[in-house]
Amino acid sequence: MKKMVKGFLLAVSAAVMCVCASCSADIAETGGAVGGTISRSEKTAVNNTDNWELILVNKDNPLPEGYEIELCELSNGRSVDRRIYPDLQEMFDAARSDGLSIEVTEGYRTREQQQEMMDDKIRELRWHGNSKKKAVKRAAELVAQPGTSEHELGLAVDINPVSDDEDPWPLYTWLADNAADYGFILRYPLDCQDITGIDYEPWHYRYVGKEAADEIMSKGITLEEYLTQK
């Protein structure tokens, strides 16, 4: 599982406790890993599929219509699909037991929030002297277009150390070595932009289930390549 990257996965210290009756309220009590409770459930449109963990969302495969997800709100206000919460909690427990502080810095995002991110990135690039055309092109390489972001799916998390002063690479390394054991993969590896359409993001992990995660990370391939082989 170490082939894919040479160390990444960010820290997740914001406890993820659930308040929603449909989630297990006791999961977060194990060392307070992700911590928190499900305080709300929310439905959003994404396409229905038997293999929900393997829904492919990228620039060529927009978020499908018609699939409802229930969100688990974490204690820091971020949200994820409630179905990935138990494995996320377990991963947090393991990371913390190894002395790492970790936090989910981004989870589920609405389409409007994704559009705001795109607009902000374009403005930033323009401010740095890029033409509008170049800024739009470069922004699309750094930020997923609204409707094509995994964050809108609820299955992706950005993981970072709790403090900005902490060196993130020990955590990145731990995640790269261990995330697959909990069903997560490094979604945008180094030198795979021609396949994923997104620059390398060592903080972005996607839930695909343990079996798929083990194969993807051990082979050093992307989700796109894994699904093509199926």
N, C-alpha and C positions, 0 to 999 in steps of 0.2 A: 504494500500500500504506500510505500515511500517513493515509488517511481515518479508519480505524477508531478510532484513539486518537491522542492528541497526545503520545505518548512514554511508553513503558513497556517492560517486559521486564527482568527482573532479572538480576543477575550470576551467573555460574556459574564458580567457580574450582576446585572440586573435580575433579581429573582423573578421567576415566572409563575407566580401562584395563580391558581384558577378559582373562579367564583361561580362559574357556570355549572349548573347541575350535571351537564352532559360530560364534564371532564372529571378526572379523578382528583379530588381535593387534597389527597394526601401525598401526591407525587413530590411536591416541592419541599416537603418536610425533611427529606434526606439531606441534611447538611445545608439546607437552604440554597442549593445549587442555583437553579434559575430563580427560585423563590417566587412567591406571589400567588395569586389566585385568579381564576377566570372571572372577570367582573362583568363581561358582556359577551353576547354572541351576535354575530352580524352575518348577513348573507350577501354574497356578491356573485356576479355572473362570471362563470368560467365553465367550460364545457364538461359535460358528464362523461366519464369513462370508467371502465372497470379497474383499470390500472391508473388510478389517480396520481400515484407517486411518480409516474413516468410521463405525465403530460409535458410535451415539449412546447416551450414558449420562447421564441426568438424573433429576429427581424423577418424571417420568412414564415413564421407560424404564430400569428397573433393569438392573444388570449381568446379561447373559444367561448361561445355564448351558451348559456343555459345550465351551467354547473354551479351549484350552490355550495358554499363553504361556510362553516361556522368558525368564527375567530375566537381565539383565547387571548385575552388581553394580559400582558405581562405587567409586573408591578411598576415598571418604569414608563408605562404608557404605550409601549410597542405591542404589536399583535402578530400572531401566527395562526395558521390553520390548526385547530385543536387536535387533529390527528397526529401531528408531529410533536406535540408537547411532551409526551412521556419520554421519548428518545432524546429530545433536546435536554430535558431535565436530567436524565441519566448521564448525558455527556458532560453537562455542567458539574455534576457531582464528581465525576472522575477527574476532570481538569482541576477542580479545586482541591481534591484530595492529593493531587500532585503539586500543589503549591501555586497554582496559577489563578489569577483573578481575571474573570471574563464577564463580558456584558454584550447583550444584543443591542446594537446601536441602530439597526434598521430591521424591520420585519415587513408585515403587510403594508402596502401602499395603495391608495386609491389612484384612479387614472388621473384625477385632477392634481394630486400631489406629484405624480410622475411628470406631468406636463410642466409643473412649476420647476421641477429639477432641471428639465431640459431647457426651459427659458432662462433659468439662472446661469446655467453653464454657457449658453450662447452669449449672454451679456458679459460674463466674465472673460470669455475669449475675445469678444469685441473690444473690451476695455484694454486688453493686452495688445491691441493693434491689429488683430485679424480682420480681414474683410468679412462682410456678412456671409458670403458664400462659403468662405473657408471656415468661419466659426460654426456655421450650421453643419458642415461636413465633419469637422473634428468633434463637435459635440455629440454627433450620432455614433462616434466611435467610443465615446466615454460614457454616455448615458443612453439607456434603451429608450426607444421611442414609446410614447404612451400607447398602451395596448399590446406591447411586446416585452414588457418587463416581468421577470419572474416574481418580483416583489408584489405584483398585482395578483399573483396566484396564491400567495400566502404560504408557499413552501420554501421560500428563500430567506436567509438571515445574513446580515452583516454582523460579524463578531469582532469585537475589539477589546483591548485591555480597559479596565475601569478608568484608569487615569491616563491622560494624554502624555504624562511624563514617563510612563512605563515603556520599556523597550518591547514592542509587540512581537518580535521574532521568536522568542521562546514559545509563545503561545501559538504563533503560526506553525512552528515546527511540530508542536504537540498535536495540533488539529490535523495537519497533513498526515501524520503517522497514525492517528487514532479515530478520526471522524467517521471513517467508513464502518467502524464497529457499531456505530449508532445510526447508520443509515444516511449519512451526509457525505456529499462529495464537494471538492473544490470545483466550482462550476466554470470559472474562467481562468484556466491555467496559462502559464507563460508560453508564449509563442504559438498560441492556438487561435489567434484572432481571425485568421482566415476561415476557421471552422465555426467558431461561436459568434463572430461578429462584434465581440466586445474585448477591449484591452484586458490585460492581466489584472485580476482583482483578488489578492490573497485573503481578503476579508469576507468574500462572498461564498457562502455555502448553501447547497440545495439539498433538500431531502428527497431521496429516491427509493428508500427502503434498503435494508441491510444486504440483501442478496445482490442487487444491482450495484450498490455502493462498493461492495467488496471487489466485484469484477472490474468496475470502471477505474477505481483507484489502483488496483494491483496491476492492471494492464497499462495504466497511464494514458487513458483515452478520455474523450469528452462524452457528454450525454448524447450529442448528435451522432457520434460514431457508434456508441453502444446501441442506440435504437436502429441504426442502419444495419447492424449485424443481426438483429433479431428477425 
